[in-house]
Amino acid sequence: MVRPGITRRRALSAGLWTALAGVTASACADDVRSDADGPLTLWSALRGTDTLVAAWNELHPEEPVDFSP
């Protein structure tokens, strides 16, 4: 049985999760400026990003992300 290589969709999904994790890590750092009040806004033209943001907001209601296509 031959395993298919990484598909474009899986690579994009992994990239989105990595980017969101990086944004979260930087937002949670102690040296973040305190003048940045309000939710983070994420712009993306990729399909499925709205689902990713909705899942994030459901799991982390104290750190909401606004999605703008």
C-alpha positions in Angstrom: 0.0 0.0 0.0 1.4 3.3 -1.1 0.8 6.3 1.2 0.1 9.5 -0.8 2.3 12.5 -0.2 1.2 15.6 1.7 -1.8 17.1 -0.1 -2.1 20.9 -0.7 -5.0 21.0 1.7 -3.1 19.3 4.5 -0.1 21.6 4.0 -2.3 24.7 4.1 -4.1 23.4 7.2 -0.8 22.7 9.0 0.4 26.2 8.0 -2.7 27.8 9.4 -2.5 25.9 12.7 1.1 26.8 13.0 0.5 30.5 12.3 -2.4 30.6 14.8 -0.2 28.9 17.4 2.5 31.4 16.8 0.1 34.3 17.2 -1.3 32.8 20.4 2.2 32.3 21.8 3.2 35.8 21.1 -0.1 37.1 22.5 0.5 35.2 25.7 4.1 36.4 26.2 4.8 38.5 29.3 6.5 41.3 27.3 3.4 42.1 25.1 2.4 45.7 25.2 -0.6 46.3 27.4 -2.1 48.9 25.0 -3.4 46.3 22.6 -6.9 45.8 23.9 -9.6 43.9 22.0 -9.6 40.8 19.8 -7.1 39.9 17.2 -8.3 40.2 13.6 -7.2 37.5 11.1 -7.5 38.1 7.4 -7.5 35.1 5.0 -8.7 34.2 1.6 -8.3 30.4 2.2 -11.3 28.2 2.4 -11.9 26.8 5.9 -10.3 29.5 7.8 -13.6 30.6 9.2 -14.1 27.1 10.6 -10.7 27.2 12.2 -11.3 30.6 13.8 -14.7 29.4 15.1 -13.1 26.4 16.7 -10.5 28.6 18.3 -13.1 31.0 19.7 -15.1 28.1 21.1 -12.1 26.7 22.9 -10.7 30.1 24.0 -13.5 32.5 24.7 -11.2 34.8 26.8 -9.0 35.3 23.7 -11.3 35.8 20.8 -10.2 36.1 17.2 -12.2 38.1 14.6 -12.1 36.7 11.1 -12.2 38.9 8.0 -12.3 37.2 4.6 
